[in-house]
Amino acid sequence: MEARAEHKFARISPRKVKIVCDLIRDKDVELAKGILQNTPNSGAALLYKVLCSACANAENNHEMDPSKLYVSKVMVTGGPTMKRGRASARGRYARILKRTSHITVVVAEKEA
């Protein structure tokens, strides 16, 4: 049985969050929470909230044991990009891309 949580349209670049995702993949939930709390990265705070939500979904909706949970999947995909801009030299227009992310965390119970 698996439980999942998603955060769509997060205002952070997927490139920044993928670095933190690799730290917690296939780890126990308590260890993953400790890693995320001690990681000085803006993506770690968002990922921590989604992980806590996935654990709450597993406990409340699927009646899983919270002590047996581990992070089975962590995915970050790019969301829509907002196009903004600023005036540049010689009458030109410099485009600024504001990227968004879709963060998905799936937790499952250990078999043994």
All heavy atoms as an XYZ file, in Angstrom:
861
protein
N       0.845     -1.180      0.000
C       0.000      0.000      0.000
C       0.887      1.238      0.000
O       1.916      1.262      0.655
C      -0.895     -0.030      1.231
C      -1.845      1.134      1.327
S      -3.082      1.185      0.061
C      -4.362      0.287      0.840
N       0.468      2.235     -0.731
C       1.231      3.477     -0.827
C       0.336      4.661     -0.515
O      -0.869      4.625     -0.745
C       1.798      3.650     -2.239
C       2.848      2.661     -2.633
C       3.374      2.908     -4.029
O       2.644      3.514     -4.836
O       4.507      2.489     -4.315
N       0.946      5.695      0.000
C       0.257      6.961      0.214
C       1.091      8.048     -0.434
O       2.328      7.993     -0.409
C       0.085      7.241      1.706
N       0.432      9.033     -0.994
C       1.155     10.063     -1.718
C       0.657     11.452     -1.349
O      -0.458     11.614     -0.850
C       1.060      9.841     -3.222
C      -0.353      9.947     -3.750
C      -0.461      9.550     -5.202
N       0.218     10.484     -6.060
C       0.878     10.148     -7.164
N       0.936      8.902     -7.542
N       1.455     11.054     -7.893
N       1.508     12.432     -1.611
C       1.146     13.830     -1.433
C       1.829     14.621     -2.543
O       2.930     14.271     -2.977
C       1.575     14.341     -0.064
N       1.161     15.669     -2.984
C       1.691     16.491     -4.073
C       1.618     17.958     -3.711
O       0.724     18.377     -2.979
C       0.890     16.265     -5.354
C       0.988     14.882     -5.922
C       0.170     14.724     -7.185
O      -0.636     15.638     -7.502
O       0.314     13.699     -7.847
N       2.573     18.704     -4.218
C       2.525     20.158     -4.144
C       2.718     20.654     -5.557
O       3.805     20.544     -6.120
C       3.616     20.702     -3.225
C       3.572     22.188     -3.077
N       4.685     22.938     -2.895
C       2.535     23.063     -3.084
C       4.356     24.219     -2.794
N       3.053     24.295     -2.909
N       1.649     21.166     -6.135
C       1.699     21.624     -7.515
C       1.940     23.126     -7.557
O       1.535     23.855     -6.661
C       0.394     21.278     -8.218
C       0.146     19.799     -8.260
C      -0.358     19.406     -9.592
C      -0.452     17.913     -9.666
N      -0.595     17.468    -11.009
N       2.584     23.556     -8.605
C       2.854     24.968     -8.884
C       3.681     25.632     -7.782
O       3.447     26.780     -7.432
C       1.550     25.747     -9.120
C       0.674     25.129    -10.161
C      -0.465     24.432     -9.804
C       1.004     25.211    -11.496
C      -1.278     23.842    -10.753
C       0.197     24.624    -12.467
C      -0.939     23.942    -12.101
N       4.653     24.896     -7.234
C       5.550     25.473     -6.229
C       6.466     26.465     -6.926
O       7.030     26.177     -7.976
C       6.372     24.375     -5.568
N       6.639     27.635     -6.326
C       7.412     28.698     -6.963
C       8.910     28.540     -6.688
O       9.529     29.367     -6.022
C       6.926     30.061     -6.476
C       5.804     30.632     -7.268
C       6.226     31.068     -8.660
N       7.173     32.158     -8.563
C       8.396     32.136     -9.092
N       8.817     31.092     -9.756
N       9.201     33.147     -8.941
N       9.463     27.448     -7.192
C      10.894     27.196     -7.096
C      11.282     26.385     -8.334
O      10.475     25.618     -8.857
C      11.254     26.456     -5.790
C      12.750     26.394     -5.603
C      10.621     25.100     -5.724
C      13.169     25.945     -4.216
N      12.472     26.560     -8.774
C      12.942     25.849     -9.954
C      13.089     24.360     -9.656
O      13.561     23.981     -8.583
C      14.283     26.426    -10.383
O      14.833     25.676    -11.433
N      12.694     23.484    -10.580
C      12.825     22.046    -10.342
C      14.277     21.623    -10.141
O      14.563     20.668     -9.414
C      12.262     21.398    -11.602
C      11.553     22.449    -12.336
C      12.027     23.756    -11.838
N      15.188     22.343    -10.739
C      16.616     22.027    -10.627
C      17.098     22.128     -9.180
O      17.937     21.351     -8.738
C      17.363     23.003    -11.527
C      18.818     22.829    -11.605
C      19.339     23.838    -12.586
N      20.782     23.872    -12.567
C      21.506     24.736    -13.243
N      20.913     25.651    -13.977
N      22.803     24.708    -13.190
N      16.559     23.075     -8.432
C      16.963     23.270     -7.044
C      16.395     22.196     -6.127
O      17.020     21.809     -5.149
C      16.509     24.644     -6.549
C      17.182     25.798     -7.246
C      16.649     27.108     -6.747
C      17.282     28.257     -7.492
N      16.726     29.542     -7.047
N      15.195     21.717     -6.442
C      14.550     20.722     -5.576
C      15.080     19.320     -5.856
O      15.168     18.500     -4.946
C      13.016     20.770     -5.757
C      12.320     19.841     -4.784
C      12.496     22.176     -5.565
N      15.478     19.037     -7.092
C      15.968     17.703     -7.438
C      17.226     17.343     -6.668
O      17.466     16.180     -6.369
C      16.237     17.622     -8.939
C      14.990     17.465     -9.760
C      15.303     17.365    -11.229
C      14.026     17.332    -12.033
N      14.282     17.298    -13.477
N      18.034     18.334     -6.337
C      19.248     18.090     -5.561
C      18.899     17.523     -4.190
O      19.530     16.587     -3.695
C      20.057     19.391     -5.425
C      20.539     19.846     -6.792
C      21.227     19.220     -4.482
C      21.105     21.249     -6.802
N      17.847     18.075     -3.576
C      17.437     17.631     -2.242
C      16.701     16.299     -2.323
O      16.783     15.482     -1.399
C      16.564     18.713     -1.575
C      16.221     18.335     -0.156
C      17.258     20.052     -1.608
N      15.995     16.042     -3.421
C      15.252     14.790     -3.576
C      16.178     13.580     -3.518
O      15.815     12.544     -2.963
C      14.507     14.775     -4.902
S      13.048     15.772     -4.904
N      17.355     13.715     -4.084
C      18.282     12.592     -4.104
C      18.771     12.233     -2.707
O      19.219     11.114     -2.481
C      19.474     12.912     -5.006
C      19.067     13.041     -6.467
O      18.038     12.443     -6.839
O      19.757     13.736     -7.222
N      18.698     13.174     -1.761
C      19.153     12.905     -0.401
C      18.213     11.986      0.371
O      18.646     11.267      1.268
C      19.303     14.216      0.375
C      20.344     15.209     -0.120
C      20.260     16.485      0.703
C      21.720     14.615     -0.034
N      16.905     12.022      0.056
C      15.936     11.296      0.887
C      15.319     10.084      0.205
O      14.568      9.345      0.832
C      14.805     12.223      1.367
C      13.959     12.718      0.204
C      15.357     13.362      2.174
C      12.662     13.330      0.637
N      15.629      9.850     -1.052
C      15.017      8.732     -1.768
C      15.415      7.399     -1.132
O      16.584      7.168     -0.836
C      15.438      8.777     -3.232
C      14.681      7.831     -4.116
C      15.001      8.061     -5.577
N      14.337      9.264     -6.066
C      14.984     10.312     -6.571
N      16.290     10.313     -6.637
N      14.314     11.356     -6.999
N      14.435      6.519     -0.884
C      14.607      5.178     -0.296
C      15.125      5.201      1.140
O      15.742      4.248      1.595
C      15.539      4.314     -1.163
C      14.945      4.038     -2.529
O      13.710      3.909     -2.620
O      15.713      3.963     -3.503
N      14.845      6.262      1.889
C      15.246      6.345      3.295
C      14.003      6.194      4.182
O      12.873      6.359      3.725
C      15.888      7.707      3.586
C      17.141      8.003      2.789
C      18.338      7.644      3.568
C      19.667      8.102      3.029
N      19.896      8.308      1.661
N      14.224      5.852      5.456
C      13.126      5.841      6.414
C      12.581      7.257      6.569
O      13.311      8.240      6.395
C      13.608      5.350      7.778
C      13.903      3.867      7.774
O      13.338      3.157      6.913
O      14.688      3.422      8.623
N      11.317      7.364      6.927
C      10.673      8.667      7.010
C      11.305      9.544      8.089
O      11.557     10.726      7.872
C       9.149      8.494      7.240
C       8.505      9.801      7.610
C       8.496      7.937      6.000
N      11.596      8.957      9.247
C      12.183      9.752     10.331
C      13.574     10.252      9.954
O      13.935     11.390     10.250
C      12.238      8.928     11.618
C      10.877      8.577     12.177
C      10.012      9.811     12.434
O      10.535     10.817     12.930
O       8.812      9.747     12.125
N      14.359      9.414      9.285
C      15.680      9.831      8.831
C      15.570     10.910      7.766
O      16.327     11.889      7.775
C      16.455      8.624      8.291
C      17.850      8.887      7.751
C      18.752      9.401      8.860
C      18.419      7.634      7.122
N      14.608     10.752      6.862
C      14.409     11.740      5.802
C      13.983     13.092      6.379
O      14.449     14.145      5.925
C      13.360     11.235      4.809
N      13.125     13.065      7.399
C      12.721     14.321      8.037
C      13.902     15.009      8.698
O      14.049     16.228      8.621
C      11.621     14.061      9.074
C      10.262     13.798      8.476
C       9.235     13.582      9.575
C       7.871     13.272      9.014
N       6.872     13.049     10.077
N      14.762     14.229      9.347
C      15.954     14.794      9.967
C      16.900     15.400      8.948
O      17.480     16.468      9.177
N      17.056     14.729      7.809
C      17.924     15.253      6.754
C      17.375     16.564      6.221
O      18.113     17.542      6.031
C      18.068     14.213      5.622
C      18.895     13.026      6.101
C      18.701     14.835      4.384
C      18.897     11.857      5.139
N      16.062     16.605      5.992
C      15.463     17.817      5.419
C      15.496     18.986      6.398
O      15.650     20.139      5.988
C      14.023     17.529      4.985
C      13.875     16.598      3.785
C      12.412     16.320      3.525
C      14.529     17.175      2.554
N      15.341     18.717      7.684
C      15.370     19.798      8.668
C      16.756     20.408      8.799
O      16.881     21.572      9.152
C      14.898     19.297     10.033
C      13.405     19.110     10.112
C      12.966     18.549     11.448
O      13.737     17.880     12.129
N      11.729     18.828     11.825
N      17.800     19.628      8.523
C      19.161     20.116      8.669
C      19.826     20.476      7.346
O      21.032     20.677      7.306
C      20.010     19.074      9.407
C      19.540     18.900     10.826
O      19.330     19.860     11.546
N      19.345     17.653     11.234
N      19.053     20.544      6.276
C      19.589     20.923      4.979
C      19.301     22.397      4.731
O      18.145     22.810      4.702
C      18.953     20.070      3.860
O      19.208     18.701      4.137
C      19.543     20.420      2.516
N      20.338     23.214      4.554
C      20.123     24.657      4.334
C      19.797     24.958      2.879
O      20.614     25.503      2.139
C      21.453     25.270      4.757
C      22.442     24.207      4.442
C      21.750     22.893      4.675
N      18.611     24.586      2.461
C      18.209     24.753      1.077
C      16.733     25.141      1.072
O      15.949     24.615      1.856
C      18.432     23.422      0.342
C      18.284     23.538     -1.140
O      17.436     24.286     -1.616
N      19.089     22.809     -1.887
N      16.369     26.035      0.177
C      14.969     26.472      0.139
C      14.042     25.348     -0.318
O      12.878     25.288      0.076
C      14.822     27.678     -0.777
O      15.282     27.364     -2.077
N      14.532     24.418     -1.125
C      13.725     23.288     -1.563
C      13.485     22.280     -0.458
O      12.506     21.540     -0.490
N      14.368     22.242      0.534
C      14.221     21.282      1.626
C      12.992     21.583      2.468
O      12.315     20.666      2.935
C      15.474     21.283      2.492
N      12.692     22.858      2.677
C      11.520     23.230      3.469
C      10.228     22.811      2.770
O       9.304     22.282      3.415
C      11.518     24.727      3.736
N      10.149     23.015      1.453
C       8.960     22.595      0.707
C       8.822     21.075      0.704
O       7.726     20.535      0.889
C       9.043     23.098     -0.731
C       8.871     24.593     -0.940
C       9.179     24.948     -2.381
C       7.460     25.009     -0.586
N       9.937     20.392      0.513
C       9.920     18.940      0.477
C       9.545     18.354      1.831
O       8.864     17.331      1.915
C      11.289     18.431      0.030
C      11.370     17.082     -0.636
C      10.410     16.991     -1.804
C      12.774     16.824     -1.111
N       9.949     19.011      2.913
C       9.600     18.564      4.266
C       8.085     18.628      4.477
O       7.492     17.701      5.031
C      10.322     19.420      5.304
C      10.001     19.050      6.726
C      10.599     17.938      7.316
C       9.104     19.789      7.480
C      10.307     17.582      8.622
C       8.808     19.444      8.780
C       9.414     18.341      9.347
O       9.117     17.985     10.629
N       7.462     19.701      4.027
C       6.010     19.832      4.180
C       5.269     18.753      3.396
O       4.285     18.181      3.878
C       5.553     21.208      3.706
C       5.860     22.311      4.656
C       5.242     23.603      4.159
C       5.416     24.708      5.177
N       4.746     25.943      4.751
N       5.735     18.472      2.185
C       5.073     17.450      1.371
C       5.279     16.068      1.990
O       4.370     15.238      1.994
C       5.599     17.497     -0.082
C       4.939     16.435     -0.931
C       5.345     18.866     -0.687
N       6.466     15.801      2.545
C       6.732     14.523      3.205
C       5.841     14.335      4.429
O       5.285     13.256      4.645
C       8.210     14.432      3.595
C       8.644     13.160      4.311
C       8.426     11.936      3.444
C      10.096     13.265      4.735
N       5.679     15.383      5.226
C       4.795     15.301      6.391
C       3.350     15.052      5.980
O       2.623     14.296      6.630
C       4.900     16.572      7.221
S       6.451     16.739      8.101
N       2.934     15.664      4.885
C       1.579     15.452      4.388
C       1.379     14.022      3.907
O       0.329     13.414      4.153
C       1.297     16.440      3.250
O       0.017     16.237      2.731
N       2.382     13.458      3.237
C       2.285     12.073      2.775
C       2.219     11.109      3.961
O       1.473     10.121      3.928
C       3.471     11.731      1.886
N       2.976     11.391      5.026
C       2.931     10.548      6.226
C       1.570     10.632      6.897
O       1.037      9.624      7.377
C       4.024     10.956      7.203
S       5.668     10.622      6.617
N       1.000     11.822      6.951
C      -0.328     11.988      7.546
C      -1.384     11.269      6.714
O      -2.309     10.661      7.268
C      -0.662     13.469      7.672
N      -1.248     11.315      5.388
C      -2.182     10.591      4.526
C      -2.082      9.092      4.755
O      -3.091      8.386      4.774
C      -1.901     10.899      3.054
C      -2.288     12.306      2.679
O      -3.060     12.958      3.376
N      -1.735     12.800      1.589
N      -0.859      8.593      4.926
C      -0.673      7.159      5.149
C      -1.293      6.727      6.469
O      -1.922      5.669      6.553
C       0.818      6.825      5.144
N      -1.122      7.545      7.498
C      -1.617      7.183      8.824
C      -3.135      7.318      8.926
O      -3.814      6.437      9.448
C      -0.938      8.067      9.869
C      -1.245      7.688     11.284
C      -0.476      8.534     12.282
O       0.354      9.354     11.861
O      -0.722      8.364     13.482
N      -3.675      8.398      8.407
C      -5.102      8.677      8.591
C      -6.002      8.048      7.540
O      -7.099      7.607      7.858
C      -5.336     10.187      8.615
C      -4.647     10.845      9.782
O      -4.599     10.297     10.868
N      -4.081     12.015      9.551
N      -5.547      8.008      6.292
C      -6.415      7.519      5.217
C      -6.234      6.031      4.926
O      -7.168      5.359      4.510
C      -6.174      8.314      3.939
C      -6.482      9.779      4.111
O      -7.162     10.167      5.050
N      -5.966     10.605      3.223
N      -5.017      5.518      5.133
C      -4.733      4.133      4.766
C      -4.406      3.233      5.959
O      -4.053      2.079      5.770
C      -3.573      4.091      3.760
C      -3.847      4.864      2.509
N      -4.784      4.479      1.575
C      -3.314      6.023      2.041
C      -4.812      5.347      0.588
N      -3.920      6.298      0.847
N      -4.479      3.762      7.174
C      -4.210      3.019      8.408
C      -2.863      2.294      8.391
O      -2.753      1.136      8.772
C      -5.327      2.006      8.713
C      -6.602      2.625      9.232
C      -7.517      3.095      8.108
O      -7.475      2.507      7.014
O      -8.262      4.051      8.328
N      -1.826      2.983      7.939
C      -0.475      2.414      7.940
C       0.215      2.741      9.260
O      -0.114      3.713      9.922
C       0.349      2.981      6.794
C      -0.101      2.585      5.429
S       1.003      3.312      4.235
C       0.289      2.769      2.729
N       1.185      1.908      9.616
C       1.971      2.126     10.828
C       3.052      3.171     10.526
O       3.889      2.951      9.653
C       2.613      0.810     11.271
C       3.351      0.943     12.585
O       3.139      1.958     13.284
O       4.122      0.033     12.921
N       3.060      4.311     11.228
C       4.031      5.370     10.911
C       5.485      4.974     11.149
O       6.384      5.523     10.531
C       3.646      6.522     11.842
C       2.384      6.158     12.482
C       2.124      4.714     12.255
N       5.739      4.007     12.020
C       7.119      3.608     12.297
C       7.711      2.727     11.190
O       8.921      2.559     11.126
C       7.197      2.876     13.633
O       6.434      1.696     13.578
N       6.871      2.174     10.320
C       7.348      1.305      9.243
C       7.427      1.999      7.888
O       7.704      1.354      6.885
C       6.423      0.095      9.109
C       6.424     -0.831     10.293
C       5.505     -1.997     10.036
C       5.450     -2.939     11.217
N       4.501     -4.041     10.982
N       7.184      3.290      7.843
C       7.132      3.991      6.562
C       8.525      4.338      6.046
O       9.436      4.625      6.818
C       6.316      5.274      6.698
C       4.835      5.122      6.977
C       4.194      6.483      7.140
C       4.144      4.357      5.878
N       8.663      4.300      4.732
C       9.869      4.787      4.077
C       9.472      5.527      2.804
O       8.364      5.375      2.294
C      10.842      3.635      3.766
C      10.448      2.777      2.591
C      11.054      2.950      1.347
C       9.483      1.791      2.706
C      10.693      2.172      0.258
C       9.124      1.006      1.639
C       9.738      1.200      0.408
O       9.372      0.442     -0.657
N      10.381      6.343      2.299
C      10.122      7.144      1.104
C      10.390      6.265     -0.106
O      11.538      5.946     -0.409
C      11.021      8.399      1.085
C      10.734      9.238     -0.142
C      10.841      9.207      2.349
N       9.343      5.861     -0.807
C       9.538      4.972     -1.942
C       9.792      5.734     -3.235
O      10.591      5.297     -4.057
C       8.337      4.033     -2.104
O       7.179      4.769     -2.374
N       9.129      6.875     -3.415
C       9.339      7.661     -4.632
C       9.338      9.147     -4.289
O       8.542      9.599     -3.458
C       8.217      7.424     -5.647
C       8.193      6.077     -6.277
C       7.056      5.992     -7.268
C       6.828      4.564     -7.698
N       5.607      4.438     -8.502
N      10.216      9.876     -4.934
C      10.228     11.333     -4.856
C      10.425     11.832     -6.279
O      11.412     11.476     -6.926
C      11.367     11.867     -3.965
C      11.312     13.372     -3.891
C      11.305     11.282     -2.588
N       9.482     12.633     -6.754
C       9.573     13.138     -8.122
C       9.385     14.646     -8.135
O       8.553     15.176     -7.391
C       8.499     12.498     -8.998
C       8.622     11.008     -9.148
S       7.278     10.313    -10.106
C       5.931     10.451     -8.949
N      10.138     15.296     -8.974
C       9.965     16.733     -9.202
C       9.936     16.948    -10.700
O      10.870     16.558    -11.402
C      11.111     17.549     -8.577
C      10.919     19.024     -8.880
C      11.181     17.332     -7.098
N       8.857     17.517    -11.182
C       8.740     17.829    -12.598
C       8.497     19.321    -12.743
O       8.032     19.982    -11.816
C       7.592     17.048    -13.259
O       6.379     17.342    -12.551
C       7.856     15.560    -13.214
N       8.803     19.818    -13.893
C       8.620     21.245    -14.148
C       7.169     21.585    -14.400
O       6.458     20.867    -15.097
N       6.739     22.665    -13.826
C       5.397     23.166    -14.067
C       5.440     24.250    -15.128
O       6.445     24.418    -15.821
N       4.388     25.013    -15.250
C       4.398     26.092    -16.227
C       5.372     27.197    -15.833
O       5.618     27.433    -14.658
C       2.951     26.608    -16.219
C       2.377     26.133    -14.946
C       3.105     24.890    -14.567
N       5.928     27.844    -16.828
C       6.890     28.916    -16.606
C       6.209     30.251    -16.860
O       5.596     30.449    -17.908
C       8.087     28.757    -17.557
O       8.671     27.476    -17.347
C       9.126     29.817    -17.300
N       6.334     31.147    -15.878
C       5.781     32.491    -16.047
C       6.824     33.360    -16.733
O       7.978     33.390    -16.316
C       5.414     33.091    -14.691
C       4.328     32.328    -13.971
S       3.804     33.123    -12.460
C       5.200     32.794    -11.402
N       6.413     34.043    -17.794
C       7.332     34.889    -18.527
C       7.199     36.322    -18.035
O       6.131     36.915    -18.087
C       7.041     34.841    -20.023
C       7.641     33.668    -20.739
C       6.768     32.476    -20.660
C       7.287     31.345    -21.531
N       6.444     30.177    -21.420
N       8.290     36.852    -17.546
C       8.348     38.238    -17.105
C       9.521     38.895    -17.802
O      10.276     38.231    -18.514
C       8.542     38.321    -15.577
C       7.470     37.619    -14.772
C       6.142     38.351    -14.885
N       5.129     37.761    -14.038
C       4.208     36.922    -14.434
N       4.194     36.499    -15.681
N       3.297     36.464    -13.609
N       9.702     40.174    -17.601
C      10.819     40.827    -18.268
C      11.185     42.131    -17.615
O      10.505     42.622    -16.717
N      12.298     42.678    -18.057
C      12.748     43.975    -17.579
C      13.405     44.708    -18.730
O      13.936     44.096    -19.656
C      13.681     43.813    -16.383
C      15.110     43.553    -16.746
C      16.032     43.317    -15.591
N      15.844     44.230    -14.492
C      16.253     43.982    -13.259
N      16.848     42.846    -12.990
N      16.084     44.847    -12.302
N      13.389     46.012    -18.650
C      14.005     46.826    -19.685
C      15.513     46.636    -19.660
O      16.127     46.527    -18.599
C      13.655     48.292    -19.471
N      16.089     46.563    -20.827
C      17.515     46.347    -20.950
C      18.129     47.506    -21.740
O      17.423     48.452    -22.131
C      17.758     45.013    -21.650
O      19.123     44.747    -21.766
N      19.411     47.423    -21.998
C      20.114     48.507    -22.673
C      19.679     48.642    -24.133
O      19.239     47.676    -24.757
C      21.620     48.255    -22.612
N      19.771     49.837    -24.647
C      19.509     50.154    -26.054
C      18.078     49.810    -26.459
O      17.819     49.336    -27.560
C      20.514     49.433    -26.945
C      21.935     49.899    -26.683
C      22.960     49.068    -27.379
N      22.732     49.032    -28.814
C      23.404     48.241    -29.639
N      24.324     47.428    -29.154
N      23.162     48.253    -30.920
N      17.149     50.016    -25.544
C      15.739     49.842    -25.872
C      15.298     48.401    -26.002
O      14.239     48.131    -26.566
N      16.067     47.493    -25.497
C      15.707     46.085    -25.611
C      14.955     45.619    -24.375
O      14.822     46.346    -23.398
C      16.964     45.238    -25.798
C      17.620     45.516    -27.126
C      18.802     44.630    -27.336
N      19.436     44.971    -28.602
C      20.644     44.601    -28.934
N      21.370     43.888    -28.097
N      21.139     44.927    -30.090
N      14.500     44.384    -24.453
C      13.686     43.797    -23.399
C      14.312     42.464    -23.019
O      14.459     41.585    -23.870
C      12.259     43.597    -23.928
C      11.246     43.161    -22.917
C      10.805     44.035    -21.938
C      10.705     41.892    -22.963
C       9.844     43.648    -21.014
C       9.749     41.490    -22.055
C       9.330     42.368    -21.090
O       8.390     41.986    -20.184
N      14.719     42.308    -21.754
C      15.345     41.069    -21.299
C      14.277     40.198    -20.648
O      13.594     40.632    -19.720
C      16.460     41.366    -20.310
N      14.134     38.988    -21.124
C      13.119     38.081    -20.597
C      13.613     37.423    -19.315
O      14.745     36.980    -19.220
C      12.801     37.019    -21.624
C      11.770     36.028    -21.151
C      11.384     35.092    -22.244
N      10.092     35.554    -22.734
C       9.426     34.968    -23.709
N       9.938     33.959    -24.340
N       8.252     35.407    -24.075
N      12.718     37.334    -18.332
C      12.990     36.646    -17.075
C      11.987     35.511    -16.965
O      10.778     35.734    -17.067
C      12.865     37.607    -15.873
C      13.906     38.708    -15.978
C      12.997     36.840    -14.573
C      13.738     39.790    -14.940
N      12.491     34.292    -16.756
C      11.630     33.123    -16.646
C      11.470     32.749    -15.180
O      12.448     32.494    -14.486
C      12.232     31.945    -17.415
C      12.435     32.162    -18.909
C      13.118     30.953    -19.512
C      11.118     32.448    -19.600
N      10.244     32.742    -14.706
C       9.941     32.349    -13.334
C       9.402     30.920    -13.387
O       8.269     30.685    -13.786
C       8.919     33.294    -12.716
C       9.362     34.739    -12.791
C       9.157     35.403    -11.491
C       9.650     36.831    -11.565
N      10.579     37.107    -10.521
N      10.227     29.967    -12.977
C       9.886     28.561    -13.117
C       9.081     28.048    -11.921
O       9.235     28.547    -10.810
C      11.155     27.745    -13.291
C      11.961     28.184    -14.488
C      13.131     27.294    -14.744
N      13.983     27.852    -15.779
C      13.780     27.715    -17.074
N      12.732     27.038    -17.509
N      14.613     28.238    -17.950
N       8.249     27.045    -12.178
C       7.468     26.404    -11.122
C       7.727     24.900    -11.153
O       8.230     24.361    -12.144
C       5.959     26.665    -11.275
O       5.520     26.140    -12.532
C       5.646     28.139    -11.204
N       7.379     24.222    -10.056
C       7.639     22.787     -9.916
C       6.388     22.069     -9.437
O       5.548     22.648     -8.761
C       8.745     22.541     -8.889
O       9.903     23.218     -9.242
N       6.314     20.794     -9.788
C       5.328     19.890     -9.219
C       6.110     18.852     -8.409
O       6.883     18.084     -8.969
C       4.515     19.186    -10.299
C       3.717     20.104    -11.169
N       3.042     21.198    -10.684
C       3.492     20.091    -12.511
C       2.426     21.799    -11.684
N       2.691     21.169    -12.799
N       5.901     18.837     -7.083
C       6.640     17.953     -6.188
C       5.705     16.825     -5.746
O       4.602     17.090     -5.265
C       7.157     18.714     -4.959
C       8.024     19.889     -5.387
C       7.925     17.795     -4.029
C       8.347     20.853     -4.265
N       6.141     15.575     -5.897
C       5.351     14.410     -5.503
C       6.190     13.512     -4.598
O       7.330     13.194     -4.937
C       4.902     13.599     -6.743
O       4.214     14.464     -7.629
C       3.999     12.454     -6.326
N       5.627     13.134     -3.450
C       6.292     12.215     -2.524
C       5.355     11.034     -2.275
O       4.176     11.221     -1.972
C       6.623     12.922     -1.177
C       7.214     11.939     -0.197
C       7.571     14.078     -1.405
N       5.903      9.825     -2.406
C       5.139      8.600     -2.171
C       5.831      7.828     -1.059
O       7.042      7.580     -1.122
C       5.055      7.726     -3.446
C       4.270      6.458     -3.178
C       4.437      8.515     -4.578
N       5.068      7.476     -0.024
C       5.608      6.670      1.079
C       4.899      5.322      1.090
O       3.751      5.207      0.690
C       5.458      7.368      2.457
C       6.285      8.622      2.508
C       4.012      7.667      2.769
N       5.625      4.304      1.534
C       5.078      2.950      1.595
C       5.578      2.272      2.868
O       6.528      2.733      3.502
C       5.485      2.139      0.370
N       4.912      1.172      3.237
C       5.326      0.395      4.406
C       6.382     -0.626      4.002
O       6.336     -1.183      2.909
C       4.127     -0.350      5.004
C       3.363      0.451      6.002
C       2.314     -0.383      6.705
O       1.720     -1.261      6.074
O       2.081     -0.135      7.886
N       7.319     -0.869      4.910
C       8.322     -1.908      4.693
C       7.642     -3.264      4.812
O       6.741     -3.457      5.615
C       9.439     -1.814      5.718
C      10.298     -0.615      5.560
C      11.374     -0.648      6.603
C      11.796      0.772      6.914
N      12.607      0.879      8.102
N       8.108     -4.212      4.036
C       7.500     -5.546      4.015
C       7.852     -6.348      5.252
O       7.008     -6.969      5.863
C       7.937     -6.304      2.761
C       7.491     -5.655      1.474
C       5.987     -5.554      1.362
O       5.288     -6.490      1.781
O       5.500     -4.533      0.858
N       9.137     -6.361      5.629
C       9.539     -7.237      6.725
C       9.552     -6.548      8.007
O       9.776     -5.718      8.574
C      10.913     -7.816      6.463
